[in-house]
Amino acid sequence: MSGNNVEADASRCCASCGIAEVDELKLTECTDCDLVKYCSDACQHDHKLQHEEACKKRAAELRD
């Protein structure tokens, strides 16, 4: 399996719990940076500290 396939698969999983997006479960992108997706508000909240630095950096890039 190539690295690109791994990245594509990761982009369809919740960044916090790792659950995959399926027809019944749609993931929501981080509204500030669009780098990660979450299956619930609780997962987004739980992952906030881990994601905060990358999110701020990407959000700044998007604004520029």
HUGI-V518822 format. One record per helix or strand of 2 or more residues. SS is the DSSP state (@ for helix, = for strand). FROM is the first residue (numbers start at 1). TO is the last residue. Records with the same first field share a line. If there is no record, write none. Layout:
SS->FROM-TO / FROM-TO
This chain:
@->3-10 / 41-63
=->13-14 / 28-29 / 37-38
